[in-house]
């Protein structure tokens, strides 16, 4: 998980699509209760529709379950990325060393000014959102880095999208919406920042209650966290494996296509990929 010229080692997360390396880790555990799977499929479809056919980058750990489910559905898994990046940037000013580590992580995950300026399709950064602090951090990092590298910011700003997964609530005009209180979003094209709603019980589960396969990681973490082998980690791994298997079901693909087909504008690129 480390490039030869890299100073940061990314945490290992098991390859669940070809899980030969898992051995007996998930063995002997009860079948996970995927009570949330259908809602996760529906939310994933609405998210894909907003990505305009480009690669989707899952930020942090909150949406690992969506990544796992889609990894079972999508044959071209190169369109699904993970960005192990957690930050408290809203509450302090990062040091130069922190910024260099952050850029190193972004580089290893394919998010550099050079690549973004030359990308054919926009990259969608997706995360569970409350206040939008992590998105603001990533936007600031990329904007400053692009200008430092003298890449065309006016081009790059059209190659990044931010899709927030939010808890479903009132649709009243008085409802608090995080992006309306974030100044940085006005620097991006219309439609580059959007939200997808999720049922509150699932939102709370993924954001707060779910045990994750990996531990928190980000700039300043002081090295990658160890692989989890404890009972909680094994149960989280078993749930992740079950979600990949759920994504491989023909009925799951059919549901994803059905919900995706109803979105506007019509998501032609993703539907073409899923119908192969």
C-alpha positions in Angstrom: 0.0 0.0 0.0 3.0 2.3 -0.2 4.6 3.9 -3.3 8.5 3.8 -3.4 8.7 7.5 -3.3 6.0 8.0 -0.7 6.4 9.0 2.9 3.0 7.8 4.1 1.9 4.1 4.3 -1.8 3.8 3.8 -3.7 1.4 6.0 -4.4 -2.1 4.6 -8.1 -3.0 3.9 -8.9 -6.5 2.8 -9.7 -7.1 -0.9 -13.2 -8.3 -0.5 -13.9 -8.8 -4.2 -11.2 -11.5 -4.5 -11.0 -12.4 -0.7 -8.5 -15.3 -0.8 -6.4 -13.5 1.7 -9.1 -13.6 4.4 -8.5 -17.2 5.4 -10.6 -18.2 8.4 -11.1 -14.7 9.8 -14.8 -14.4 9.2 -15.5 -18.1 9.8 -17.7 -19.3 12.6 -19.6 -16.0 12.9 -23.4 -15.8 12.6 -24.8 -14.5 9.3 -24.8 -10.7 9.4 -28.2 -9.0 9.5 -28.2 -6.8 6.4 -31.4 -5.0 7.5 -30.3 -1.9 5.7 -29.2 -3.4 2.3 -32.2 -2.3 0.1 -32.0 1.3 1.4 -28.3 1.3 0.8 -28.9 0.1 -2.8 -31.4 2.9 -3.4 -29.1 5.6 -1.9 -26.2 4.3 -3.9 -28.2 4.6 -7.1 -29.1 8.2 -6.4 -25.5 8.9 -5.6 -24.2 7.4 -8.8 -26.7 9.5 -10.8 -25.1 12.6 -9.4 -21.5 11.5 -10.3 -22.1 12.0 -14.1 -20.4 8.7 -14.9 -17.0 9.5 -13.5 -15.1 7.6 -10.8 -16.5 7.8 -7.3 -14.1 8.3 -4.4 -15.4 7.3 -0.9 -13.9 9.6 1.7 -13.0 8.1 5.2 -14.8 5.1 6.5 -18.5 6.0 7.0 -19.5 4.8 3.5 -17.4 1.6 3.4 -20.6 -0.4 3.3 -21.7 1.4 0.1 -18.3 0.9 -1.4 -18.5 -2.9 -0.5 -22.0 -3.3 -2.0 -21.1 -1.5 -5.2 -17.9 -3.5 -5.5 -20.1 -6.6 -5.8 -22.3 -5.0 -8.5 -19.8 -3.0 -10.6 -17.5 -5.1 -12.8 -15.2 -2.1 -13.5 -14.1 -1.6 -9.9 -11.5 0.9 -11.1 -14.4 3.4 -11.0 -14.7 2.9 -7.2 -12.0 4.4 -5.1 -11.4 4.7 -1.3 -9.7 7.7 0.2 -8.6 6.9 3.8 -8.8 10.5 5.1 -10.2 11.8 8.4 -9.5 15.3 9.6 -10.5 17.9 12.2 -9.3 20.7 9.9 -12.2 23.0 10.9 -10.8 23.4 14.4 -7.1 24.1 13.8 -4.6 25.4 11.3 -2.6 22.5 9.8 1.2 22.6 9.8 3.3 22.2 6.7 4.1 18.6 7.7 0.4 17.8 8.0 -0.2 19.3 4.6 2.5 17.3 3.0 1.1 14.1 4.5 -2.3 15.0 3.2 -0.9 15.5 -0.3 0.9 12.2 -0.1 -2.3 10.4 0.8 -4.2 12.1 -2.1 -1.3 11.3 -4.5 -1.5 7.6 -3.6 -5.2 7.6 -4.2 -4.9 9.3 -7.6 -6.0 12.8 -6.6 -3.2 15.1 -7.8 -3.4 18.5 -9.6 -1.8 17.0 -12.7 -4.2 14.0 -13.0 -7.3 16.1 -12.2 -6.4 18.7 -14.8 -6.2 16.0 -17.5 -9.1 13.7 -16.4 -11.8 13.0 -18.9 -14.6 12.7 -16.3 -15.1 14.5 -13.0 -14.2 12.7 -9.8 -16.9 12.6 -7.2 -15.9 12.8 -3.6 -18.6 11.1 -1.5 -19.0 11.1 2.3 -21.6 11.2 5.1 -22.0 14.9 5.8 -23.1 16.8 8.9 -21.3 20.2 8.6 -19.2 19.6 5.6 -15.8 20.1 7.4 -14.0 17.2 5.6 -15.2 18.4 2.2 -14.0 21.9 3.0 -10.6 20.6 4.0 -10.2 18.6 0.8 -11.4 21.5 -1.3 -8.8 23.8 0.3 -6.0 21.3 0.0 -6.7 20.8 -3.7 -7.2 24.5 -4.5 -4.0 25.5 -2.9 -2.0 22.6 -4.3 -3.3 23.3 -7.8 -2.2 26.9 -7.7 1.2 25.9 -6.3 1.7 23.4 -9.1 0.5 26.0 -11.6 -2.2 23.8 -13.0 -5.3 25.5 -14.3 -7.7 25.8 -11.4 -10.6 26.8 -13.7 -10.1 23.4 -15.3 -9.6 21.4 -12.1 -12.6 22.9 -10.4 -14.8 21.4 -13.1 -13.2 17.9 -12.5 -14.2 17.5 -8.8 -17.6 17.0 -7.3 -18.7 16.7 -3.7 -21.7 14.5 -3.0 -22.9 14.6 0.6 -25.0 11.7 2.1 -27.3 13.4 4.6 -30.0 12.2 6.9 -33.5 12.5 5.3 -35.6 15.2 6.9 -38.0 18.0 6.1 -38.0 19.5 2.6 -39.0 22.9 4.0 -37.1 25.9 2.7 -36.2 26.6 6.4 -34.4 23.2 6.7 -30.7 23.6 7.5 -28.6 22.5 4.5 -24.8 22.4 5.1 -23.8 23.6 1.7 -25.8 26.8 2.1 -23.6 27.7 5.1 -20.2 27.0 3.3 -18.6 29.8 1.5 -16.2 27.6 -0.5 -19.0 25.9 -2.5 -19.6 29.1 -4.4 -16.2 28.6 -6.1 -17.4 25.5 -7.9 -19.7 25.2 -10.9 -23.4 24.7 -10.4 -24.2 21.1 -9.7 -20.7 20.3 -8.4 -22.0 20.1 -4.8 -25.1 18.0 -4.2 -26.8 15.9 -1.5 -28.4 12.5 -1.4 -30.8 11.7 1.4 -30.7 8.5 3.5 -33.1 7.1 6.0 -32.1 8.4 9.5 -31.7 4.9 11.1 -29.2 3.9 8.4 -27.5 7.3 8.5 -26.9 7.0 12.2 -25.7 3.4 11.9 -23.1 4.2 9.2 -22.0 7.5 10.8 -22.0 6.6 14.5 -22.8 3.1 15.4 -21.3 0.7 12.9 -18.0 -1.1 13.7 -15.6 -0.6 10.8 -13.2 -3.0 9.3 -10.3 -0.5 9.6 -9.5 2.1 12.2 -9.5 5.9 11.7 -6.6 7.2 9.5 -5.6 10.5 8.1 -2.8 13.1 8.0 -0.9 13.2 11.3 -2.0 9.7 12.3 1.6 8.7 12.9 1.5 5.6 10.7 -1.1 3.2 9.5 -3.3 1.6 12.2 -2.9 -2.2 12.7 -5.2 -4.7 11.0 -8.1 -5.6 13.2 -8.2 -9.2 14.4 -10.4 -8.7 17.4 -14.0 -10.0 17.6 -15.5 -6.7 16.7 -13.2 -6.5 13.7 -14.1 -10.0 12.6 -17.8 -9.2 12.8 -17.3 -6.0 10.8 -15.4 -8.0 8.2 -18.1 -10.6 8.0 -20.7 -7.9 7.3 -18.5 -6.3 4.6 -18.0 -9.7 2.9 -21.8 -10.3 3.0 -22.4 -6.9 1.4 -20.1 -7.7 -1.5 -22.0 -11.0 -1.9 -25.3 -9.1 -1.7 -24.1 -6.8 -4.5 -23.4 -9.8 -6.7 -27.1 -10.9 -6.6 -28.9 -10.4 -9.9 -31.8 -8.9 -8.0 -29.5 -6.3 -6.4 -28.2 -5.2 -9.8 -31.8 -5.1 -11.1 -32.9 -2.9 -8.2 -29.9 -0.6 -8.7 -30.7 -0.2 -12.4 -34.4 0.4 -11.7 -33.7 3.2 -9.2 -30.9 4.7 -11.3 -33.1 4.7 -14.4 -35.6 7.0 -12.7 -33.1 9.7 -11.9 -32.8 13.0 -13.8 -30.7 13.8 -15.8 -30.7 10.3 -17.2 -27.4 8.6 -16.0 -26.5 7.1 -19.3 -22.9 6.2 -18.5 -23.5 4.3 -15.3 -26.5 2.5 -16.8 -24.5 1.4 -19.8 -21.8 0.0 -17.5 -24.3 -1.8 -15.3 -26.2 -3.4 -18.2 -23.1 -5.1 -19.7 
